[in-house]
Protein backbone atom coordinates (compact mmCIF):
# COMPACT_ATOMS: atom_id res chain seq x y z
CA UNK A 1 0.00 0.00 0.00
CA UNK A 2 1.49 3.34 -1.06
CA UNK A 3 1.45 6.27 1.32
CA UNK A 4 2.61 9.85 1.38
CA UNK A 5 3.96 11.39 4.55
CA UNK A 6 3.43 15.11 4.96
CA UNK A 7 5.80 16.73 7.46
CA UNK A 8 3.99 20.05 7.95
CA UNK A 9 0.67 21.43 6.73
CA UNK A 10 -1.20 23.85 8.97
CA UNK A 11 -3.62 26.74 8.92
CA UNK A 12 -3.32 29.71 11.27
CA UNK A 13 -6.46 31.70 12.06
CA UNK A 14 -6.19 35.10 13.75
CA UNK A 15 -9.28 35.01 15.98
CA UNK A 16 -8.85 38.48 17.46
CA UNK A 17 -5.86 40.74 17.97
CA UNK A 18 -3.12 38.76 19.80
CA UNK A 19 -5.14 35.50 19.83
CA UNK A 20 -4.69 32.86 17.13
CA UNK A 21 -5.44 29.21 16.45
CA UNK A 22 -3.03 27.06 14.46
CA UNK A 23 -4.46 23.73 13.28
CA UNK A 24 -2.74 20.90 11.42
CA UNK A 25 0.58 19.07 11.31
CA UNK A 26 3.20 21.35 12.85
CA UNK A 27 6.49 21.50 14.71
CA UNK A 28 6.69 22.60 18.35
CA UNK A 29 9.82 24.32 19.62
CA UNK A 30 9.89 25.62 23.18
CA UNK A 31 12.57 27.03 25.48
CA UNK A 32 15.85 25.06 25.37
CA UNK A 33 14.29 22.39 23.10
CA UNK A 34 14.83 19.58 25.63
CA UNK A 35 11.13 18.77 26.09
CA UNK A 36 9.43 19.92 22.86
CA UNK A 37 11.40 20.46 19.67
CA UNK A 38 11.54 19.44 16.05
CA UNK A 39 14.12 16.85 17.18
CA UNK A 40 16.60 17.31 14.36
CA UNK A 41 19.12 15.13 16.20
CA UNK A 42 17.22 12.16 14.78
CA UNK A 43 17.14 10.99 11.19
CA UNK A 44 13.60 12.35 11.03
CA UNK A 45 12.33 15.50 12.65
CA UNK A 46 9.14 15.45 14.72
CA UNK A 47 5.85 17.13 13.87
CA UNK A 48 2.47 16.88 15.61
CA UNK A 49 -1.15 16.69 14.45
CA UNK A 50 -2.57 19.27 16.84
CA UNK A 51 -4.43 22.47 17.50
CA UNK A 52 -2.42 25.29 19.09
CA UNK A 53 -4.16 28.27 20.70
CA UNK A 54 -1.70 31.18 21.11
CA UNK A 55 -2.20 34.38 23.12
CA UNK A 56 0.26 37.27 23.51
CA UNK A 57 -0.03 40.41 25.64
CA UNK A 58 -0.07 43.92 24.13
CA UNK A 59 3.58 44.51 24.99
CA UNK A 60 4.62 40.94 24.02
CA UNK A 61 5.96 40.22 27.52
CA UNK A 62 3.40 37.47 28.26
CA UNK A 63 2.60 34.47 26.08
CA UNK A 64 0.27 31.53 26.73
CA UNK A 65 0.02 28.49 24.45
CA UNK A 66 -2.57 25.71 24.82
CA UNK A 67 -2.19 22.60 22.67
CA UNK A 68 -4.22 19.46 22.09
CA UNK A 69 -3.57 16.61 19.69
CA UNK A 70 -4.80 13.10 18.84
CA UNK A 71 -3.13 10.37 16.75
CA UNK A 72 -4.84 7.47 14.99
CA UNK A 73 -3.76 4.64 12.68
CA UNK A 74 -6.57 5.42 10.21
CA UNK A 75 -9.01 8.16 9.25
CA UNK A 76 -11.57 7.40 11.98
CA UNK A 77 -11.47 10.38 14.34
CA UNK A 78 -11.79 8.79 17.77
CA UNK A 79 -11.77 5.48 19.63
CA UNK A 80 -9.28 3.72 17.36
CA UNK A 81 -6.10 1.94 18.32
CA UNK A 82 -2.83 3.77 17.77
CA UNK A 83 -0.07 1.19 17.45
CA UNK A 84 2.99 3.38 16.85
CA UNK A 85 5.47 2.68 19.66
CA UNK A 86 7.14 5.49 21.61
CA UNK A 87 4.66 8.09 20.43
CA UNK A 88 1.49 9.40 21.99
CA UNK A 89 -2.18 8.72 21.28
CA UNK A 90 -3.21 12.11 22.68
CA UNK A 91 -1.45 15.11 24.15
CA UNK A 92 -2.23 18.32 25.93
CA UNK A 93 0.13 21.15 26.80
CA UNK A 94 0.11 24.50 28.59
CA UNK A 95 3.11 26.80 28.16
CA UNK A 96 3.29 30.19 29.91
CA UNK A 97 6.13 32.61 29.20
CA UNK A 98 6.99 35.96 30.80
CA UNK A 99 9.75 38.31 29.64
CA UNK A 100 11.26 40.93 31.94
CA UNK A 101 14.06 43.39 31.10
CA UNK A 102 16.94 40.91 31.60
CA UNK A 103 15.01 37.74 32.47
CA UNK A 104 12.72 35.27 30.74
CA UNK A 105 10.76 32.56 32.59
CA UNK A 106 8.59 29.77 31.17
CA UNK A 107 6.35 27.22 32.86
CA UNK A 108 5.38 24.02 31.04
CA UNK A 109 2.83 21.29 31.70
CA UNK A 110 2.69 18.45 29.16
CA UNK A 111 0.43 15.39 29.30
CA UNK A 112 1.04 12.51 26.88
CA UNK A 113 -1.47 9.67 26.68
CA UNK A 114 0.20 6.52 25.39
CA UNK A 115 -2.04 3.69 24.29
CA UNK A 116 -1.49 0.13 25.55
CA UNK A 117 -2.26 -3.10 23.69
CA UNK A 118 -5.62 -3.40 25.50
CA UNK A 119 -6.50 0.12 24.16
CA UNK A 120 -6.34 1.70 27.63
CA UNK A 121 -4.25 4.86 27.88
CA UNK A 122 -1.46 5.60 30.35
CA UNK A 123 -0.80 9.27 31.06
CA UNK A 124 2.76 10.50 31.31
CA UNK A 125 3.11 14.06 32.66
CA UNK A 126 6.07 16.43 32.36
CA UNK A 127 6.05 19.75 34.20
CA UNK A 128 8.66 22.31 35.11
CA UNK A 129 10.26 25.65 34.40
CA UNK A 130 12.90 27.23 32.20
CA UNK A 131 14.66 30.54 32.88
CA UNK A 132 17.24 32.81 31.27
CA UNK A 133 19.00 35.68 33.06
CA UNK A 134 21.26 38.16 31.26
CA UNK A 135 24.11 39.44 33.42
CA UNK A 136 25.90 42.08 31.40
CA UNK A 137 26.99 40.22 28.26
CA UNK A 138 26.81 36.83 29.98
CA UNK A 139 23.74 34.60 29.93
CA UNK A 140 22.72 32.18 32.70
CA UNK A 141 20.18 29.51 31.73
CA UNK A 142 18.49 27.07 34.10
CA UNK A 143 15.70 24.55 33.88
CA UNK A 144 14.17 21.78 35.91
CA UNK A 145 11.49 19.31 34.97
CA UNK A 146 9.64 16.47 36.67
CA UNK A 147 7.97 13.47 35.04
CA UNK A 148 5.24 11.37 36.64
CA UNK A 149 2.75 8.76 35.49
CA UNK A 150 3.02 5.52 33.54
CA UNK A 151 4.72 4.94 30.20
CA UNK A 152 3.70 2.80 27.23
CA UNK A 153 5.38 -0.25 28.81
CA UNK A 154 2.97 0.24 31.77
CA UNK A 155 5.89 1.14 34.07
CA UNK A 156 5.66 3.85 36.74
CA UNK A 157 7.70 6.94 35.91
CA UNK A 158 9.12 9.20 38.61
CA UNK A 159 11.98 11.24 37.18
CA UNK A 160 13.51 14.69 37.33
CA UNK A 161 16.06 16.71 35.40
CA UNK A 162 17.87 19.95 36.23
CA UNK A 163 20.17 21.99 34.04
CA UNK A 164 22.39 25.02 34.59
CA UNK A 165 24.44 26.72 31.88
CA UNK A 166 26.58 29.87 31.72
CA UNK A 167 27.50 31.45 28.39
CA UNK A 168 30.35 34.00 28.34
CA UNK A 169 31.04 35.83 25.05
CA UNK A 170 34.69 36.38 24.18
CA UNK A 171 34.16 38.14 20.84
CA UNK A 172 31.13 38.78 18.62
CA UNK A 173 31.62 35.34 17.04
CA UNK A 174 33.08 33.32 19.90
CA UNK A 175 31.73 32.44 23.32
CA UNK A 176 32.49 29.88 26.00
CA UNK A 177 29.67 27.87 27.50
CA UNK A 178 29.82 25.63 30.52
CA UNK A 179 27.18 23.86 32.51
CA UNK A 180 25.71 20.61 33.71
CA UNK A 181 22.59 18.47 33.52
CA UNK A 182 21.55 16.18 36.35
N, C-alpha and C positions, 0 to 999 in steps of 0.2 A: 504494500500500500504506500503510495507516494504522499509525502507531506511537505509543507513549506513552513519554516519556522520564522516568525517575524520577531525581531529583537525589540523594536519600539514602534508604537503607533498609538498616539493619544490625542485627545481633544481637550483644550483648556477653555473653560467658560468663565468670563469675568461676571460674577453675579451682581456685585455692587462694588463701589470703589474700595480697594484693598482686600476684597474677599473673592476668591476664585475656587473653581472646582476643576481638577484635572482627572480625566477618566481614560483608562486604557492601559496598554502595556508600557511601562515606564521604569526608568532607573530611579533609585533612591540613594542620595549621598548626603550624609549628615555628620557634622562635627569632624572627628579625626578618622572617620571611615572604618573604625574597628567593628562597629555593630551593623550599620547599614551603609553599603557602598555598591558600586557597580562591579566590585570584585575582579578587577582586571589582573590580579595575580594568578588567576586560573586560566585555563585554555579558553574558557567561555566566560563572558561577563554575565552579570545577573540582572534580569529585569523582572518586574512584578505586574500581574494583572490586578489593578487596584483602582480605587477612587481616592483622591487626595484633596482634602479641603484645606486651603491655605488662607490665613489671615495675617495682615501686617498693620501695625499702628501707623498713624499719620506721619510720625517722624522716623519710621523704620527701625525703632529701637526694640520693639516687641514683635515676635513672630509666633504663631501657633499653627501647627500642622496636625490634622487628624486624617488617618489612613485606614482603609478597610479593603481587604482583598480575599478572594475565594479562588481555589484551583480545582479543576475537574479533569478527568481523563477523556471526557467527551463533551458534546454540546449541551447536554442537559444541565440546567442551571444549578440545581441543588440536589442534595441527598444522593449523590453518586460517590463511588469509591475513587479515591485518588491514590494511585499505587506508586508514584514516584518517591523513591527513598531519599531521605535527608532534605526534604523540602516540605513546605507547609501546605495543609489543606485550606486553612483560613488564617488571616492575620489582622491584627488591629494595632495601631500605633498612635501615641500622642507625643509630640515634640514641642517643647516650649523654649524659646530663645529670647534672651534679654541682652542688649548691648549697652554698655556704659562708656564713658570716655576712654578708658584704657583697659576695660575688662569686658569679656563676653562669657555668659553662662547659659548652658542648655540643660534641660531636664528631659529624660526620655523614658517612656514606658512602652514596651513592645510585648505583645502576646501572640505567640505562634501556636496554632492548633495543628498537631501532626496526627494523621489518621493511622490507626492500627489495623491489622488484618481483619479484625471482627467489626470494622467500620466505626468503632468508638474513637473519640478524639482526646488525646492528651494535650494539655496546655502547658506551654513552656514560656515563662515570663522573664524578660530582661528589663531591669530598671536601673537608672543611675543618673550621673551628671557628668558634664564636661565643662571645663573652664579654661580661659586664656587670659593672662595678665601681661600687659606690656609694661616693662620697667626700663624706661629710656629706650634704647634701641634693642634691648634684649626682650625675649618672649618666653614666659613660663606657661606651660600647658599641663593640666592635670585632668584626670578622669578616674572615676570608679563606677563599676557596674556590678550588679548582683543578678544571679539567675536562679530561679526556683521553678518547681513543677516536675513534670515527667516528660521524658523524650519519646521518640518514636519506637525505641526498644523497650518501652514501658519501665524504664529505670528512673528512680528519683534523682533529680538534679538539685544540687545545693552548691553553687559556685560563686566566686567573686573575682574581680580583677581590678587592679589599681595601676595607674600609670602617672609618671611625672617626667617632664622633659624640659630642658632649658636650651634655648637657641641663642647663641651669641654671634652677631655679625662681625666679621673681620674687615671685609670690604663690601662694596655693593654687590659683588658676585660670589663672595665666599663667606660662609658662616660655619661655626662649629656647633654641633648639637650633641648633648649628652642626656641620658635619662635611664629610666628603668621601668619595667612592667613586672608586677607580681600578681 
